[in-house]
């Protein structure tokens, strides 16, 4: 099986790591991760009506261990925020890439959603985030990544 793309929009918080951890907890509680939902990629984008079978593990760490080398194929695989891309972290998409893809360092939700070809540059097991703007103000955080396998 090839790497699977996952992505989410969450309300903006100036503490991006806090927003990431809240998203991880939400998706864990919903059970939207491998092995509970091994074909989760078919459900994106995730919304209020997305399937939510509930967590089948006692913790995120237990779910990650059970998923083994495949990973959870979800945001659970991204453990923290970093300045540079690496395994299990979300790094900001650099301003130069934002300018190249969107013509601005402050893309809107609609711009991100309609021009997702930039995601092809993300390596397996890595994640990115972008602050999405509305009326010139930070409004959401977009998180995306690819599973390990």
Secondary structure, DSSP 8 states (H G I E B T S, - for coil): ----EEEEEEE--S-HHHHHHHHHHHHHHHT-STTTTTTGGGG-S--TTS------SSSHHHHHHHHGGG--SSGGG--EEESS--TTEEEE--HHHHHHHHSSSS-BHHHHHH-GGGGGG--BT-EEEEEEEETTEEEEEEEEEE---
